[in-house]
């Protein structure tokens, strides 16, 4: 191996190492941005690796964001959110018993009606009338359990939501050794995970390229290569 080829290979190794580090940093930054982005679903006062299990009624809900707001005495849910103005934000909410949920209209022509609720809860919703942007309705959830609700004119468009109240609800482990977890299920937008996958692929390709360069030398067609 001549000196020029050796220098070239050392430069190649430095370049691959730099590219790999940059790709990893970019993937990490994108993932962190995604966790705090739209639809990310904050882990509020409760946090940890447990989350409430929500009923299938909200599986296809518009929006779909999840937020654990245990520890908060008041929580806001936007009514008529999203690009199509047919979502509750957050869609899936976990609060303590005694928490007041303030429903705030951010677009026109919606209401909030209960679909299911725990026995004896007595939640009646905002009523049948449709309200417009700027309207507010509040309810304090004193009875623990799972509540689902909807907007009457937009239910078929996915304007449904759910509120888990208290600790006596079904939960699941979403991290910390709980097995494989769907990133979407954790409330993280999926696009940052594409970035992570692309980063891994780039690293593998870079390592394979470096291996073959070191093992077999430069291409015979390249200047200074082995003939």
Steps between C-alpha positions, in 0.01 A plus 500: 500500500660830394503808716242691292249214523555477876437873540190471282360219714566691821315798354215267403475365855491852644231600251284197578534558875400864461202415280381233741521735797313771311228255392457374856474855636244593235291193575505571873404864451212406269367244746513751785320757285233245412432419865407860566326567167139506391318185599791401719286445803667644806572292804376742763495472876469120505775409257681174566467197278130434560212635299128442502354251253239679293200331337484415131240775458782753467738288289419690183454839662605814318806649664581205722733683743542356851577696816555384857393795714482330838607748764326791328189645658377648172552382143399650166359303207465688171175434317514512120879486477718366220539592135142392426356648822353163598721385788517518877850592615621305683284212382602261778542648845589356842416710807452459874157481658382849583670656197311769312513468123442824312369438149588801284351541151762596240271468199127522427210258513590243767369349821627253760276204581581195713508162328591276795581577863537322835186405685369787709721764335206706371698696238261667254747683275453845350154428361351446155545856380800574278740764622758716324860608551554669836239295685615312812351220704648348815438183695667360811545123476438365849426137411796289399496286186496532123292758314451527124331789323436646156384798295155417366530640145859381451515162673528315169797719408689382807415778741499278807703499819562316825591596855645253751433621853691383805721200563231233479525461122668237288862590425783375282877530506644709217871499587765393750510131415136461407577343165475635149284808472350657191637860482162625380337330797726703729374818344819578307461607136640230277720718275789535752527122506552496125795729565636256756466207261673696225782585740557133583500405131756772426723378780488140378571599140790718612653220706466248216654745254793564735552126556525425129730795441736382773486135397527527123655843452392777269327427173724404213338778300586768757814704486770342715301173539645148509557345155 
